[in-house]
Amino acid sequence: MNTWARIAAGLTIMLVFFLHEVEWADYRFINQMELWAYDTRLNLFLPHAQDSRIVILDIDEKSLNAEGRWPWSRNKIATMIRQLFDRYKIRVVGFDIAFAEPDPSSGLAALEDMAKTDLKDDPEFQKVLAARRPSLDYDAILAREIKDRPVVLGFFLGSKTDKAGILPRPVFQAQEIFGKYQVKHILATGYSGNIPVLQESATAAGHLYPQLDPDGVTRRVPMFMRYGDGFYEALSVAIARTYLNNAPASLKVIAPPVGVLALVPYATVGNLLIPLDDKMSALIPYHHSPGSFRYISATDVIRGNLPADELKDKIVIVGTSAQGLLDLRSTPVREDFPGVEVHANLVSGFLDQTIMHKPGEVLAISVLTILIIGLPLAFMLPRVSATMATGTVAGVMIVLIAINLYAWRQQHFVLNIAAPLMMLALLYLLNMAWGFFMETRSRRLITGLFGTYVPKELVAEMSKNPEEYSMRGESRDMTVLFSDVRDFTSISEGLTPEGLKDMMNAYLTAMTEVIQEKRGTIDKYIGDAIMAFWGAPVSDKDHAAHAVDAALAMQKRIRGLDSEFVKRGWPVLNIGVGLNCGEMNVGDMGSRFRRAYTVMGDAVNIASRLEGLTKEYGVGILVSETMAAAAPGFVYREVDRVVVKGRTEGLAIHEPLGKIGEVPETALAEIERFHKALELYRKRRWVEAMQIFEALSAKSPDTRLYKLYISRAANYIEHAPEPAWNGTWVFTTK
């Protein structure tokens, strides 16, 4: 029976991975592991050689210091382009930049405005402006320089609906390529293009869309994105096409046997093949960084500081590494990878034909791998020794990794590796740990169920006889505690989110330590509030005394935090604590979505109401008369007799002040005088009662309780209550 249970568990593990690989289920943790496995293989085989065909023209700090702050005027960009082609004889230049707005830096717009208004009748001004206009129209100057030259501009496609500049003509229209079929793709709803005069003069333009995987890492770029009915190529594709003398791009479309969803496994640019994934994106063939591409300061090109043959026949990509302009991406290679190198790596990969891709048969390969490995091992591992199981699993892992790395290195195939390796590991761990978990199941169950609720000492005590404890519902005589931070809303408004988090962590940790030291069980944290109970899961005949002792210790501990809180710039906290004992229901309660080991019942509600009443009376702790009777080892001051919201019967409430023998004589005398005044108050002798309350208040002016009774007595002197009044105060709010 034990063997078949292990086989069933192993088959269940295999089924989980089978459903994922066959794409009937999608498990995020498996996807993330596949991404990490991809990153590991990528870094393992990173090329270290520099690609001399591609140069990055860097708008760096040196260039900004020499040429002025960015953006530069378009005539300066025009000078740079003229230098690149006329002096340095490059093959193609691409811009990891978009020119979405006209250049106003020459002041031409202001002069044109003056020519139409203030100086419209000044023929000399009009003549000079007409003569100078060509040299001041920087956009037109740049347009003339890029016209008929292999210049590729960048533009942005995105998920916003904003539109700036114009887009180039799409590489192809959806209808003419796919016809009646559909394909998966990334759809843009807005764009930031180039101004018309520049876009119309450029040889080509490509989008700069930074595709992110679910973990925020850039591993791929969409080669073709859709906006409207057109598909637009990436900057890297546009640069490669221009480098190959404006070679056309085409797509391989495979019609589906059923349905309308076609596959696009690859694109071609001239004689280059670009493998695509299911959304027409390509994996970036990263090189080792830095040093994979040569960086040249833009100012050295503008000023002609380089030898004339330094850049001959190079592919130049203009980007930036200047502080404040830096375009950084999180990549498998580095977390601060320059965005311009993403385009450079793709162009290099196109030319070398080293783009990694998943073959069309990857789904079938992945599913068969899971079945071929999982089924035999699910049946075999429960029947063999630990040594045999270890050797078998290790051997299968080695063979699997070797085949996968061969496919990666020799064929540029990306085959799933994380899922089968995780399945192997889980099958192995299942069978190796089965005996251990079965032998210690009961003790671990206790720790798992109650370890976060109760002190570790109690868990150790419970684990000695685990069969006596469970989370099933039952009725017990217990004590429950509620505590709450006073004026928490105003406190939280005065702190930063980080400061509030740190302060609450410090406060809750200290209070939890006190409760657990007194054998209490933490039920839950409700924002700044704490709910705890005594008497479960471990029975405690002194639960009431332990709870009162804990409440007093909490008040003492909160004052011990004052100096530390002040040092850290946090406010001093005050808390109210309510306690009640009685019959309660305790157990695992909740819904099928979320459950908790907690207590319920009328006695619990009363404790919650008492905590709220501490604010009314200005005391730190309130307990019910039941609590005072159940924990007689403490000095109590009777505070009032009340009817709390939700009840019709009155109950006496008390404030515990300390253990008997530890409360000073002066405090005991004060309590006795207060009780005398309270007795007079309830006998309707309000004048006499008020005299004592006033005398007490004079000695303790900060005690809210005395002021409260002075106010009540004064009111009753003026407006006597009904004859049936017995001194009970009725609360209508929580």
N, C-alpha and C positions, 0 to 999 in steps of 0.2 A: 504493500500500500504506500509506503514511504517513497519507494522508487518511482511508482507511477505518478505520485504527486509532484516529484521533482521533474519528471518528463513533461507533465502538463504545464508546470511553471516555465520550463525551457521553451516549449512550443508557444506559450503566450508571449515570451520575449521575442521569439522569432517572428510571430505574427505582427507585433507592433512595428518592427523594422520592415517587414514585408509590405504592410499597408502604406508605410511612408514611401518606400522606394517605388511602389507601383502607382504612387500619387493619388491614392484613395484617401489618405490622411496627410496632414501637414503638421509636423512637430517642429516647433521653432528651435528647440535645443539641438536636434539632429542637424537642422540647417546651419546653425551657428558652428557646430563642430565641423561640418564640411567646409565652411568658410575658413576656419582656423587651419584645417588640414591643407587646404589650398595654399594658404599663406606660408605654411611650413615648407611645402614642396617648392614654392616660388623662391623663397629665400635660400633654400638648399642649393638651387641651381642658378642663382643670379649671375648673369654675365658681368665680368669685371672690366672688359676691354672698352676703351672709349670709341664711340662711333664718330669717326672723323668727317662723315658726310654732313652732319648736322651741327650747327652752331646756334647758341642761344644769345641773342643780342639783348643784353641786360640793362634795363633802366635802373641802375643801382645808385647807391649813395654818392659814389664818385660822379656819376652822370648828373645827378640832381645838383650837386655842389657846383659843377661846371656850367650847366645849362639852365639852371633855375628850377623852381618847383614844378611839379606835375599838376595839371596837364600842360605839356609844352604847346607852343603855337604850332599850327599846321605847317607853316613855312619851314620850321625847324625839322619836322617830320619829313617834309619834302626834300630838304637838304640831305637827310639821312638816307632816304631812298635813292636819291641821285648818286650819292657816294657809293652805296652798295652795288649799284648796277654799272655805273660809268667807271668808277675807280677800281672796285674790287671784283667785278665780273661774277657776281653770285648767280645761281640758277633760279632761285625762287625765294620770296620772303613771305612769311605768314605772320599775322598779328594776333596775339592772344589778348586783343584789346578791341573794343567797339567804339566807333566814332558816332555816337547817337545824336550829338548836338552840334550846331555850327560853332565855329571858332570866333569869339568876339574880341580876341586880344589885340587885333590891329587897330581897333577904333573905327573901322570903316562904317559900321552901323550908325555910330553917332554922327559921323560926317555926312552920311546919306540923309540922316534926319535933319541936319542943319541945312543941307542943300534944298530940302523941300519946305523949310519953314523960314528961319531967320535970314538965310543968305540966298533965298531962291532968286532974288533979283540982282545978285552980285555975279556978273559974267566972269570976272577974274577968278573968283572962288570956284565957279562951275567948271572953268577951263582946267584949273589945277587939279581939281578932284577927278575930272575925266582922265587926265594924264596919269594920275597916281593910282586910280582905281585898280588896275590889273595887279600892281605890286602890293596892294593892301588886302586883296581878296585871298586870304590864306587858304581857304577851302578849295578855291579854284586852282591855286598854285599846286596844292597837294594832288588834286584830281589830275592835273596835267602830267605830273610826275609819274603817277601810277598807271595812267592810261597806256595801253599797249605794252605794259610790262607785266611779268609774271608775279603779281602781287595778290595775296589772298588775305582778305579781311575777316575779322571775327565778328560774331553777333551772338546775342543771347536769346535762347528760347526757354520758357519756364511755365510755371503753373499759375502765375498771376495773369490778369486780363489787360494789364497796361500795354500800350503800344507806343514805341518811339522809333523814329527813323523809318527806313523801309527794309524789306527783306529782299534777298536776291531771288532770282527765278528758282523754283524748286528743281531738284535734280530729276524728279519724275512725279507724275500725278498718280494718285492711288488707282484710279479707274483704268488708266492705260496699262498699268503693270499687273494689277491683280484681278481686274475684271470683276467677275461675280464672286470671287473668293475674298476672304478676310484674312488678315495676319495680325499677330500680336505686335504691338509697337508702343512707344512712349509718345503720348499726345501732349502737345504744348497748347496753352490757351492765351499766351501773350508773348511779346517779344520786345527786344531792344536792339534795333538794327543800326545801320549806318545812315548818315544823311544822304539824300539821293545823289548829289553830285559825286560823292566818293564811291558809293555802291555801284553806280552805273559805269564808273571808270575802271573798277577793279576787274581782274581776270576771273576771280572766283571769291566765294565767301563760305565759311563753315561755322557751324554753331559751337558754342563753348559750354554746353550743358554738362555740369558735374554730377553724373549719376552716382548715387550712394546706395550701398547695400544696407540691409536692416540694421547692421551694427555701426553705421556711419562711416564705413571705410569705402574708398573709391577703388574698385577693382575692375571696372568696365566702363566703357563710354558708348552711348548709342551711336552707331554709325549713320543711321538715318532716323530722324525724328519727324513726326507729322505735325503740321499746323494747317488747319483748314483741310483742303483736299490735296495739298502738296507734301512731299517728303524732302527734307533738307539734310544735306550731308554734314558730317562733323568736320571741324577744322583740319584734323589730321588727314581725312580722306581728300579734302579739297587741295591740301598741300601736295599730297602724293599724286593726284591727278595732274596738277599743274607741273610738277616735277617731271612727269612722264609726257610732257608736251600736250597737256589737256586731253589725256586719254579719257574716254567715256567710262562711266560707272554703270554696271548692270547687276541685276539680282537673279539668282537661281531660285525659281519658284516651283515648289513641288505640290501639285494638286492633291487634295486629300482623297482617299478611297471613298469615304463617306463624309457628309457634312460640308461645311464651307470654310473651315479653318485650314488655310494652306501653311506650308512650312517654307522658310527662307533660310537654308543652311549656310549660304555664303554669298558674298558679293564679289565681283571682279572689277578691277581697275587696270585696264590694259592687260598685261599678262600676269598681274598679281591677283592672288586669291585671298579674300578676307573672310575667315570663318565668323559666322554670326550665331548668337544664342537665340532663344525663343522670342526675344523682343528686339531683334536686329541690333544687338549690342555686341561689341568685341571686348575680350579680355585684354587688359593692358599688359604687354610684355615688359615688365619693369627691368631696368638694368640696376646694377649696384650704384647707390647714390651716397655721397656726391662723387663727381669725377667722370660720370658716364658721357657727359657732353661738355664741350668747351664753352665757357662763358666769356663774352667780350663786352666791355662797357660800351654803351651806346655813344657816349661822348667821344670815344676813340675813333669811331666810324665817322661821326659828324665832323670831327676836326682832322680826319685823315692821318691819324697817328700810327696806323698799321702799315706794314709793307704792302705794296700793291697786289701781290699774289697771295696774300694771307687767306683770303676767303673765296678764291676762285672756284666756281662750280659748286659752292656749298648751298645747302638748304639752311636758311636763316629763319629762326622763329623769335619774334620780338616779345619779350615778357619783362617781368620786374621782380627784383629781390629787395627793393628799398623798403626800409622800415615804414610802416603805415600804408604801403601799397602792396605789401607782400600777399600773394595769392597762395595760401597753403592748404594742402589736402591731407587728410589722414589716409594713409595707404598701408599695404602690407609691408612695405620696405621701411617707411619712416612715418611718424605721426605728423611731421611738419614738412611734407614733401612739396616742393615748388610746383604749382599748377601748370606752368609752362612746360615742365618736363614730362607731364602726362602726354601732351601732344607729341613731343619729341620721341618718347618711347614708342608710341603707336606708329609714327612714320617709320622709325627704324625697324619695327616689327614687320610692317608691310613690306619694306624693301628686302628684308632678310627672310621673309616668309616663316616667322617664328611665333605667330599668334597662337596661343593655346586655345583649345576649343573642346567641347564635348561632342563626340561623334553621334550621329543620328541613332545609333544603336545603344546609346548609353542607358536608356530605360530598361531594355531587355537584359543588358549586361548586369546592371545593378540588381534586378530582380532575381536573375539566375544565381548570382553570387550569394545572395541571402539564402536562397533555397538549398543550393549545393553545400553550403557550409552549415547552415542552421539546422536543417532536418537531421542529418546524421549525428551531429554533436548533441542535439537535444535528447536523442535516444541513447547515445553511447556514454556520455559523461556520467550519468547517474550510476552506471554499472561498472565503472573502472576505478582503480585506485587513484589516490591523489597524485602520485608520481606520474602515472600514465596520463591522467587528465592534463597535468601541467605540460608534459612533453608534447602531447597532441595539439593543445591550443597554441603553444609557442611555435611549433612547426607550421601550423596553418597560418599564423600571423606573419611569419617570415616569408612564406611563399606568396601570400596576398600582397604584402608590401613590395616585394621584389617585382612582381608582375605589374603593379601599379606604377612604380617608378620607371620601369622600362617603357611603358606606354607613354608616360609623361616626357621622358628624355628623348626617346627615339621617334615617337609619332606625334608629339605635341598634343596628346589626348589627355583630357581631364576626366578621369574616372572616379566615381564615388569611392572613398576609402574609409571615411569616418564611420558610416553606418555599419558596415561589416565588422570593423574593429571594435566598435562599441558593443555590438551584439556578441562577439566572441568574449569580450571582457565580462559582460553581464552573465553569460552562460557559465563561464568559469567561476565567477564570484558566487553565483547562485549555488552551484554544487559544492564548492569548497566551504562555504559558510553555512550550508544547510544544517549540518550536525551541530555546529556551535550555536546557531540560533534556536534550534529545537531544544537543546539542553538548557539553555538559559532564557527560554522564551518568557516564562512567568516573571522572572525578576526584571527583565528588560521591559516587559509590558508595564510594570508598575512605574519604572523610571520614565518611560515614554509618556505615560498618561498623566503622572502627577509631578514630574520633575520641575516643570515651569511654574507650578502652583505653590508647592510646599517647600520648606527648608530641606536641604540635603540630608540633615540629620534624621528627619522624619522619613524621607525616602529610604534611607538605609535601614531604619527600623521596620518599615513596611515590607522591604524586600526579604526580610527574614521569614515572613509568612505571607507571601503574595496572594495565596488563595483566599485570604480573608478580605481582600480589598478589590473593589471594582468601581466602575463609574455608573452602575445602574442606579436608578432613582430610588430614594428611600426617605423616610421621615425620621428626623433626629432632633434632640434638644441641643441647640447650638447657640452661639453668639455671633452676631454680624456687626461689622464696623463700616461706617462711611466717613470719609474725610474729604475736605474741599478747601482750596486756597481762596482766601478772602480777596475780593476786588480783582479777580484774575483778568477780567476783560480790560480794565484800565492798565494793569501791569503789562499785559501782552502788547497793548498798543504802544507802549513806550520802549519796546525792545525790537531789535532786528530779528528776522526769522531765525537766523543762526544763533543769536544770543538767547532767544526764547527757548530754542531746542536744548542748548547746553544747560540753561538754568533748570528746565524741567527734568532733564536727565539727572542732574545732581540732586534735585529735591526728591524725585521718585526713588532714586537709588537709596538715599538715606532713610526714607520712610519704610521702604521695603525691607531693608536690613533690620530695622526695629521690629517690624511685624513678625518677620521670620524668626528673629531671636526669641520672641515670645510665643513660638509654636503656632503662629497664625498662617493661614493659607491665603495667598493672593488670589482674589477672584478675577478682577480686571482693573485696568486703568481707563477712566473715562475723561479724556482730556487731562485736566489738572486734578481730577477726583480719583480716589482710591477706594475700592471695595474689597474687604477681606472678611474671612470668617474663621471661627474656632470650633473644633469638634468634628471635623471631617477633613480628609478621609480617615485620619487617625482619631479614634475616640479620645475625648479629653474631659474628665469629670470636673476639672477646674477651668473649663473654657471661659466662664464669665470673669474670673479673677485674672486670667492671662490676658484677656481682651482689655480690661480696665488698666492693667499694668502697661500694656502696649500703648494705649491712648495717652497715658501720662508721659511715657517715654518719648512718644512722638512730639509732644509739646516741648519737652526738654531738648530733644534733638534739633528741632527747628530753630530754637534760639542758639544752639551751638553752631548753626550754619551762618549766623548773621555776619560775623567778621569776614568769613570767606566770600560771602555774597557781596559785601560792601567793597572788598578789594577788587572784585571783578566787575564792579559797576552795576550790579544787579540790585533790585529792590529787596528790602527785608520782607519776608513772607510771614503771614499769619494764617493759621488753618483752624477750621472748625471740625469737630469729630462727634459723630453720633453713634451710640451703642444700644443694642437691644438683644435680649436673649429670649428663647422660647422654641416652640416646635416649628421646624422648617423642613421644606423639601429640598434635598440635595442630590445632585447627580449630573449626568451628561445631558444637557438640554440644548435645544436650538432647532434648526431646520436642516434639510438635507444639504444645504449649501454651506452652513457654518454652525458649529456646535461649541459648547464650552461647559466645563465642570463648574456649576454655579448653584446658588441657593435661591429659593423663592418662598413666598408666603407672607402672611400679614405681619409677622414679627419683623421680616426684612423691610417691609414698607415703613413700619414705625421707626426703625433705625435711620432710614433715609430722611424722614420728616424731622427727627431730632437733630440731625446734622444741619438741616436748614434753619432750625430754630436757634442755633448758637449765635447767628447774626442778630436775631431779635433781642437776645438777652445779653449780648456782649461777653459771652463766656467761650472758653476754648473747647470744653467737652460737655456733652449732655448725655445722660443715661436714663433709662426708664426705671420706674420703681422696682420692676422685676429684676433688673440688673443690680440695683443697690442691695436687694435682698439676697441675690445669688452670689454676690461678691462682698461679704461683710467685712473684709479685712482692710477697708479703705474709709477715709473720712469723706463724708458727702455733705454738700450744702443743698438743701431742697430749694429749687429755683421757682417752681410754680406747679400748678395743676392745670393741665391743658387738654383741649380736644383738638387733635391734629386733623388736617384735611383728609377726608375719606373715612373718618370714624365718627361715631356718635358718643362713645364712652370716653370719659375723662381719665387721665393718668397723671400721676405725679412724676415730675422730671427733676433730676438731681445733677449736680456738678461734683465729680470726684476731684479732691484737692491733694490727695497723697495717701500713702499707706498710714495706718494707725501707728502712732509713735514717731512718725517723721514730720508731722505737721506742727509748726510752732504754736506755743500757747496763745500768742497774740492772735493768730489766725483762728484758733478754736474759739476764742472769746468773741471775735467778730462774727463768726458763724452763729454762735449762740444768740447774740443780739439780733442778728438778721432773722433767725427763726422766730424769736419773740415778736419782732415787728410783723412778720408774715402771719403769725397767729392772730395778732390784733387786727390786721388788715382783713383777714377772713371772717372775723367776728364783727365786721363793720365799724370798728373803732379806728376810723381812718385818721382822725386828728392825732391820736396817740401814736399810731403806726407811722405817720408821716414824720413826726418828730424824731423817731429813731432812725428812719431812712435818711433824713436830712443830716443827722449827726454822723451816720456812717459815711454818707457821701462827702461830708466836709473833710473826713480823714482820708478818704479814697476818692478824690474828685474824678479820677479817670474810669471809675467803675460804672459802666452803663446800667447794670442791673439796679443799682440804687436809684438812679435818675428815672428809670422806667417806673418803679413803684411809687416814687414821689409824684410823677405825672398821673398815674392811675388813681392814687389816693386823692389828689387834688380834684380830679375830675369827679370822683364819687362824692366828695364833699359837696360839690355844686350840683351834681346830678346823680342822685342815689339810684342804684340798680333796682330791678324788680325784686319783690320779696323772696322769690325762689332762688335768687342768686346765691351760690355757695363758694364763690372764690375761684371758680374754674374759668379760664380764658379760652375762648373758641377762636381757632385760626381757620380762615377760609381760603388761604393760599398755601402753597407748598413752602 
